[in-house]
């Protein structure tokens, strides 16, 4: 059975985009699957699932970005959430980092094709970013999708965050439990947390967006 349109999925999440942005996102989904046939970029091979679990899922972050000008996406894989956020927020400066060369190559291909000014895909490990010339500190938002534990993510984020900046960890349905398990450790390191739970419109898959801010 055919799934919801991308516009319909986004509308169900409270997100409305211009037609050109939707067309770019839809092209991104098709191009991901085209590359996937030879480069194995994602385990998802159905376009409806790409729309929901890569594109719409990435854009659940939009209400949390505020007035941020610089965003760093750690462990972005084939560019999620980095690429959809850049398409939806053309003025946002985005740096994405991933350790897998073919996934970074795909991101760079998309950025060239769509002429995404202010987007940079870095081939490297999140652990090695401190002092990296492509990632000077001062990011107001750092995102991470299914990358690691909350304490690990905070350690990775510290060298790159602007004062008062935020780390947004994209977690599955068990995100609140992970946050509870890490609460004492995070508080001791000076972090406060707030969370937002939601369900993806097509499958009902649970998501938990955890925003962490350091109080120093």
C-alpha positions as CSV (number, residue, x, y, z in Angstrom):
1,X,0.0,0.0,0.0
2,X,1.3,3.4,-0.9
3,X,2.3,5.6,2.0
4,X,1.6,9.2,2.8
5,X,3.2,11.8,0.5
6,X,6.2,13.6,2.0
7,X,4.2,16.8,2.3
8,X,1.5,14.8,4.2
9,X,4.0,13.3,6.5
10,X,5.5,16.7,7.3
11,X,2.1,18.3,7.7
12,X,1.2,15.6,10.3
13,X,4.4,16.7,12.2
14,X,3.4,20.3,12.0
15,X,6.0,21.2,9.3
16,X,5.1,23.1,6.2
17,X,7.7,23.8,3.5
18,X,7.8,25.7,0.2
19,X,7.2,23.6,-2.9
20,X,10.9,24.0,-4.1
21,X,12.1,22.6,-0.7
22,X,9.7,19.6,-1.0
23,X,10.9,18.9,-4.5
24,X,14.6,19.0,-3.4
25,X,13.8,16.7,-0.5
26,X,11.9,14.3,-2.8
27,X,14.9,14.3,-5.2
28,X,17.2,13.6,-2.2
29,X,15.1,10.5,-1.3
30,X,15.2,9.1,-4.9
31,X,18.9,9.8,-5.2
32,X,19.7,8.1,-1.9
33,X,18.0,4.9,-3.2
34,X,19.7,5.2,-6.6
35,X,23.1,5.4,-4.9
36,X,22.1,2.7,-2.5
37,X,21.9,0.1,-5.2
38,X,25.6,0.2,-5.7
39,X,27.0,1.9,-2.5
40,X,24.9,0.4,0.3
41,X,24.3,3.7,2.1
42,X,21.1,2.7,4.1
43,X,19.2,-0.4,5.1
44,X,16.0,1.3,4.0
45,X,15.2,0.4,0.4
46,X,11.6,1.6,0.1
47,X,10.9,5.2,-0.9
48,X,7.9,5.6,1.5
49,X,10.2,4.5,4.3
50,X,12.9,6.9,3.2
51,X,10.3,9.7,3.3
52,X,9.3,8.9,6.8
53,X,12.5,7.5,8.5
54,X,15.1,9.7,6.9
55,X,13.4,12.9,5.6
56,X,10.5,13.5,7.9
57,X,12.4,12.1,10.9
58,X,15.2,14.6,10.2
59,X,12.9,17.5,10.1
60,X,11.3,16.8,13.5
61,X,14.3,18.9,14.7
62,X,13.1,22.1,12.9
63,X,11.1,23.5,15.9
64,X,14.1,23.0,18.1
65,X,16.6,25.0,16.1
66,X,15.5,28.5,17.2
67,X,17.7,31.2,15.7
68,X,20.8,29.1,15.3
69,X,23.2,30.1,12.5
70,X,25.7,27.2,12.7
71,X,24.9,23.5,13.1
72,X,27.2,20.5,13.4
73,X,25.8,17.0,12.7
74,X,27.9,14.2,14.3
75,X,27.9,10.8,12.7
76,X,25.6,11.9,9.9
77,X,25.7,8.7,7.9
78,X,24.4,9.6,4.4
79,X,23.5,13.0,5.6
80,X,20.6,12.7,8.0
81,X,19.5,15.0,9.6
82,X,22.2,17.4,8.1
83,X,21.0,17.5,4.4
84,X,17.2,17.8,5.1
85,X,17.8,20.5,7.6
86,X,20.0,22.4,5.2
87,X,17.4,22.1,2.4
88,X,14.7,23.4,4.8
89,X,16.9,26.1,6.2
90,X,19.0,27.5,3.4
91,X,20.6,30.2,5.5
92,X,21.8,27.7,8.2
93,X,25.6,26.9,8.0
94,X,25.8,23.1,8.3
95,X,28.8,20.9,8.9
96,X,28.3,17.1,8.9
97,X,30.8,14.6,10.0
98,X,31.0,10.9,9.2
99,X,33.7,8.3,9.3
100,X,32.5,6.3,6.2
101,X,33.9,7.7,3.0
102,X,31.1,6.6,0.6
103,X,28.5,8.3,2.8
104,X,30.5,11.5,2.9
105,X,30.9,11.2,-0.9
106,X,27.1,11.0,-1.3
107,X,26.6,14.1,0.9
108,X,29.1,16.0,-1.2
109,X,27.4,14.9,-4.4
110,X,24.0,16.1,-3.1
111,X,25.5,19.4,-2.0
112,X,27.1,20.0,-5.4
113,X,24.0,19.0,-7.3
114,X,21.6,21.2,-5.3
115,X,24.2,24.0,-4.9
116,X,23.9,24.0,-1.2
117,X,26.1,27.0,-0.2
118,X,27.2,26.8,3.4
119,X,27.2,23.0,3.6
120,X,30.3,21.0,4.3
121,X,30.7,17.2,4.7
122,X,33.8,16.2,6.6
123,X,35.2,12.7,6.4
124,X,36.4,11.9,9.9
125,X,35.5,10.6,13.3
126,X,33.6,12.7,15.8
127,X,36.2,11.9,18.4
128,X,38.9,13.7,16.4
129,X,37.1,17.0,15.8
130,X,38.7,19.0,18.5
131,X,41.0,21.5,16.7
132,X,39.9,20.3,13.2
133,X,40.1,23.3,10.8
134,X,36.7,22.5,9.3
135,X,35.0,22.5,12.7
136,X,36.1,25.5,14.6
137,X,34.2,25.9,17.9
138,X,31.1,28.0,18.1
139,X,28.3,25.8,16.9
140,X,25.0,26.9,18.4
141,X,23.4,23.5,17.8
142,X,25.0,20.0,17.6
143,X,22.9,17.1,16.4
144,X,23.5,13.4,16.7
145,X,21.1,10.7,15.4
146,X,21.6,7.2,16.9
147,X,25.3,7.8,17.4
148,X,26.0,6.9,21.0
149,X,25.1,7.3,24.7
150,X,24.2,10.7,26.1
151,X,27.3,11.0,28.2
152,X,29.5,10.1,25.2
153,X,27.7,12.7,23.0
154,X,28.2,15.4,25.6
155,X,31.9,14.7,25.7
156,X,32.1,14.9,21.9
157,X,30.1,18.1,21.8
158,X,32.0,20.2,24.4
159,X,34.9,21.2,22.2
160,X,32.6,22.4,19.4
161,X,29.7,24.1,21.2
162,X,29.3,27.8,21.4
163,X,28.7,29.2,24.9
164,X,25.0,28.5,25.6
165,X,24.8,26.1,22.7
166,X,22.7,23.0,22.6
167,X,23.2,19.3,21.9
168,X,20.1,17.6,20.4
169,X,20.2,13.8,20.6
170,X,17.8,12.0,18.4
171,X,16.7,8.8,20.1
172,X,14.1,6.1,19.6
173,X,11.2,5.2,21.9
174,X,13.5,4.3,24.8
175,X,15.1,7.8,24.9
176,X,13.5,8.8,28.1
177,X,14.7,5.7,29.8
178,X,18.2,6.4,28.6
179,X,17.9,10.0,29.8
180,X,16.8,8.8,33.3
181,X,19.7,6.3,33.5
182,X,22.2,9.1,32.6
183,X,20.6,11.9,34.6
184,X,23.0,11.8,37.5
185,X,26.1,11.7,35.4
186,X,24.8,14.5,33.1
187,X,23.9,16.7,36.0
188,X,27.3,16.2,37.6
189,X,28.9,17.4,34.4
190,X,26.7,20.5,34.4
191,X,24.1,19.6,31.8
192,X,20.4,20.2,32.0
193,X,18.0,18.2,29.7
194,X,14.5,18.6,28.3
195,X,12.8,16.1,26.0
196,X,10.1,15.9,23.4
197,X,8.4,12.6,22.5
198,X,6.6,12.1,19.2
199,X,5.5,9.4,16.8
200,X,6.3,9.2,13.1
201,X,3.0,9.5,11.2
202,X,3.1,6.5,8.9
203,X,4.4,3.7,11.1
204,X,3.8,5.2,14.6
205,X,7.5,4.6,15.5
206,X,8.4,6.4,18.7
207,X,11.0,9.1,18.8
208,X,12.5,11.1,21.6
209,X,14.4,14.4,21.0
210,X,16.6,15.2,24.0
211,X,18.0,18.7,24.2
212,X,21.0,19.1,26.5
213,X,22.5,22.5,27.5
214,X,25.6,23.0,29.6
215,X,25.3,25.4,32.5
216,X,28.8,26.8,32.7
